[in-house]
Amino acid sequence: MILVLLALLAVLVYYFGIRNHDYWAKKNVKHDPPVFLFGNNFKGFCGWQSFTEVANDLYNRYPDEKVVGYYRGSTPELYIRDPDIVRNILSNDFAYFYRRGLGRNPELDPLLANLFHADGDLWKLMRQRLTPAFTTARLKAMFPLVVRCAERLQGVAREAAARPGACDVRELMARFTTEFIGACGFGVETDSLDNDDSHFRKIGKLIFSRPLSALIRHIMRELIPPLRCYIRVFDRKINEAFFSFVKNVRKVRQCKPSGRHDFIDLLLELEGKGKIVGESIERRNPDGTSVTVEMEMDLKMMAAQAFIFFAAGFETSSSATSYTLHQLAFNPELQLKIQLEIDEVLRKYDDKLCYDAVAEMTLLSMAFKEAMRMFPSLGVLNRVCARPYTFPELGLTVDPGVRIVIPLEALQNDEKYFDIPREFRPERFSPKEVKKRHKFVYLPFGDGPRACIGSRLGEMQSLAGLAAVLQACSVAPASTTKQVPPLNSRSNVIQAVKGGLPLQLTVRDQ
């Protein structure tokens, strides 16, 4: 009996180890030969290559192909190298690729019911109701909170400049964005700028850390697809922290908006309106009309949206702003030009940051965009084919469930689209230069219906933070600074660098 069970187990392992490994050969799509069990992703599973590093490597090794096949375990993936095909996936033919395919089991991981991870009808209903949170009027209304956080950041930067040794600007900007999201999103003081051991900063580190246990869970989910619904993605502490936080804030505000116009207020407004109703993106009636679907904005859904507002907001913005400072440290003449622009603009507004002042800092904005081009916070964009689709450019038909990967960092650093791409040149983002370029070779916030809903908010607070630091201080390489920072190969969706970004800060002569 034991021998029979072992034989069945061996057959199952073999089946899952080679299942689908002939998919791209049948489709005549170029790909590396897969190996048993791991497919092409052995280095990725072992934590030796991040998701972005895998994508960059594949993109650069097949320069003549529009698409390249890949196997993550036994799951086929298609990497897109052509910007016209990227446009069709993200925008023109979105109905075939509305699924992001990152979510697992919201029952096991309730925080995965958030806007970023959700798919299908849940995503559509949430998107239509959360969009009003990011209008120009709401952004202007919350800008005084941004200014308060930026002024505190300026004071912390001056203190860091007064101390001997380097300052890790990656950590500095992470503390600023954590403080900002606490104030503008949740109406709470996180004390992150003054206390690098604050509760919210600990939670932020926990969300994006990938210890060995998390890596093992990830490998099991990818290698054995039937287990995906039974293996937790997030640490229980993260789930507990956000459920407890939202429950307490909701209780303090007595389940009603407080008038702060922050993100929690919006969620409370949605809860008060009752069920969210809309047309299904997944199902249709026999006569072809859309099925009506609905959802409740309950405590579970509120906690999930609060989680993604915090996680996506602080990590992406802190990565982009710190990398901007890193590049300016190695380009002192450009840094001085930006500082003079900041000084000149602020003089018009009594030396005070405000929404209109930040909007006038065009050179700073161009530098920020160039930094996101070189090192986007999300190095790839993910989609999953929802129904059979034929690429008109290729005559290639892919089936539902095939993952689509857009190697964002590779596209943004391709010399075909950006001359000498490893040089830091903010002028690439002058209006004249932007018009010359294919729109879908620069996508730090994605594009189409699933583009980042908070891109304007993220850019606004990032530019305010950069302006505050650069008005007060100059940055230069420290003795431990590496011009090309080493990547953390265990990073997954969000990119990370090893050892932070140490820079030398000095207080400017006013």
C-alpha positions, -999 to +999 in steps of 0.1 A: +000+000+000+028+024+009+045+016-024+013+024-043+009+058-025+046+066-031+041+057-068+010+080-070+029+108-053+057+104-078+033+105-107+016+136-093+050+154-088+061+144-123+028+156-138+030+190-121+067+192-129+063+190-167+027+201-171+024+227-199+062+226-207+054+221-244+030+251-245+053+276-262+069+251-285+034+243-299+028+280-304+062+286-321+072+312-295+109+316-287+118+306-252+145+289-231+141+251-227+123+245-194+136+221-168+116+197-146+096+213-119+111+248-120+105+256-157+128+286-164+125+301-130+151+282-109+170+314-099+138+332-092+125+305-069+158+304-050+158+342-045+189+347-067+170+369-092+141+392-085+110+393-108+124+424-125+159+409-130+143+379-147+123+402-170+153+423-178+175+393-186+148+378-209+141+411-226+178+417-234+186+381-246+159+382-273+163+416-290+147+405-323+115+391-308+082+409-301+072+384-274+092+357-255+078+327-237+087+317-202+077+290-176+073+299-139+072+263-127+046+248-150+027+281-156+033+296-191+041+334-192+044+356-222+069+386-219+060+415-242+088+434-259+068+455-284+052+488-272+023+484-297+014+451-282+017+466-248-008+493-257-033+467-269-030+447-237-032+476-213-057+497-232-072+488-266-080+451-257-083+456-220-114+434-219-092+404-225-066+413-199-085+430-170-071+404-146-038+412-128-035+377-115-017+386-083-044+378-058-047+344-040-074+336-016-092+366+001-107+343+026-073+332+038-057+366+032-086+392+035-062+421+028-059+407-008-095+420-015-078+454-022-080+474-054-045+464-066-049+426-061-086+422-068-098+410-102-130+410-122-162+425-107-147+432-073-120+453-090-145+471-113-168+481-084-140+492-062-124+513-089-155+532-099-162+541-063-126+549-052-117+572-081-134+602-065-107+601-037-081+614-061-097+644-078-079+677-081-102+692-055-094+665-029-057+668-037-057+705-031-078+701+001-052+677+016-021+697+005-018+716+038-012+681+055+014+674+029+032+707+037+031+699+074+048+666+068+073+681+043+083+708+069+090+681+095+110+662+069+131+694+063+139+696+099+149+659+101+171+664+070+189+693+086+195+673+118+209+644+097+232+669+079+245+681+112+255+646+123+288+630+111+285+602+086+261+592+058+223+594+059+203+566+044+179+586+022+159+555+013+150+552+050+146+589+054+121+592+025+103+560+037+097+576+071+084+608+053+059+589+031+048+568+061+041+601+080+023+616+050+000+585+045-008+584+082-018+621+081-035+623+047-049+588+045-059+579+080-059+612+100-033+599+125+002+610+136+025+581+130+056+597+146+076+581+118+099+611+111+110+616+147+110+579+156+126+554+132+112+526+154+075+538+151+047+512+149+037+522+114+073+521+101+076+485+116+045+475+097+059+490+065+091+470+068+071+438+076+049+441+045+079+442+021+103+419+039+109+385+023+123+362+050+131+326+041+097+314+053+079+338+029+102+326+000+093+290+007+056+297+008+060+315-026+078+286-041+051+262-030+023+283-044+040+286-078+052+250-081+020+233-069-009+254-083-037+235-063-021+247-031-024+284-040-058+287-022-044+272+010-011+291+016-011+324+033+007+353+015+009+378+044+021+375+080-009+373+104+005+403+122-001+424+091-038+413+088-043+419+125-027+454+124-049+467+097-081+452+109-075+466+144-065+500+131-095+505+108-119+491+134-106+516+160-106+546+136-142+537+125-152+535+161-136+569+170-154+585+140-186+568+150-189+553+115-193+587+099-169+609+079-149+633+101-146+662+076-109+657+072-115+645+036-089+617+040-090+582+027-108+568+057-135+594+053-141+582+017-144+546+029-169+557+056-189+576+029-190+545+008-201+524+037-229+548+045-242+547+009-249+510+012-242+484-015-220+493-045-239+483-076-226+481-112-224+461-144-203+429-144-171+428-164-171+389-162-206+377-168-234+384-193-271+375-196-283+352-224-294+382-244-259+397-242-265+424-216-243+427-186-252+410-153-258+435-124-234+428-095-230+443-061-208+444-030-208+457+005-182+482+018-178+463+052-150+463+077-132+436+057-132+456+025-123+488+043-092+472+059-081+458+025-083+492+009-065+509+038-038+483+035-031+490-002-033+527+002-006+525+029+016+498+013+016+510-023+018+547-013+047+546+010+069+520-007+067+533-043+070+570-034+099+565-010+117+544-036+113+570-064+122+600-043+153+584-027+165+573-061+160+608-074+182+622-046+208+594-053+210+605-090+213+642-081+241+634-057+261+622-088+250+652-109+259+682-087+254+709-115+219+696-122+212+695-085+222+732-082+199+741-111+170+724-094+177+740-061+178+774-077+145+767-094+130+757-060+143+789-045+129+811-073+095+795-073+091+796-035+100+833-034+068+839-053+049+822-025+066+838+006+090+808+008+062+784+016+054+752-001+019+750-016+001+731-043+006+758-070+043+762-061+050+725-065+032+725-099+057+752-111+088+732-103+092+718-138+129+708-137+123+690-104+094+671-119+115+661-150+142+648-127+117+628-107+103+613-139+138+604-152+146+587-119+114+566-123+124+558-158+158+544-148+146+526-117+108+522-116+093+511-083+074+483-101+099+468-125+072+448-143+034+449-150+013+418-147-018+407-165-036+373-170-055+364-202-092+362-193-104+346-226-088+333-258-070+362-275-052+364-308-024+390-312-031+406-346+006+415-350+017+379-346-012+356-354-005+340-320-035+328-299-031+325-261-055+307-238-072+319-206-049+317-176-017+325-195+002+352-176+013+383-195+044+402-182+054+437-194+091+442-186+087+478-177+122+486-165+137+469-196+115+489-219+123+522-201+161+514-204+161+503-240+185+524-262+160+520-290+137+544-272+161+563-249+195+574-261+223+563-237+197+551-212+220+548-182+227+585-183+205+607-160+189+632-184+158+650-171+154+668-204+140+636-218+108+647-202+104+681-217+071+684-235+089+684-269+108+652-262+077+634-247+057+640-279+084+623-300+082+591-280+059+561-281+036+565-252+039+529-241+077+528-235+074+548-202+049+533-178+059+538-141+022+541-132+009+517-158-017+528-183-053+520-193-082+512-169-059+496-144-034+524-143-023+535-107-053+553-092-031+573-069-004+584-094-012+622-090-013+620-053+020+600-053+037+625-076+024+655-056+037+643-022+070+631-038+078+664-053+068+682-021+092+660-002+120+664-027+115+702-027+117+703+011+149+684+013+167+702-016+157+736-004+174+729+030+202+706+020+225+694-007+233+657-013+266+642-023+279+606-025+292+593+008+323+570+011+300+540+011+278+551-018+277+530-049+267+547-081+248+516-093+231+503-061+230+465-057+195+451-060+178+429-034+172+398-055+145+385-031+122+415-039+090+405-056+065+431-070+082+462-056+119+466-063+144+471-034+181+478-031+205+462-007+219+483+021+198+514+015+210+545-003+236+563+018+243+599+009+261+628+026+238+657+035+250+693+040+229+723+050+227+749+023+238+785+028+206+804+026 
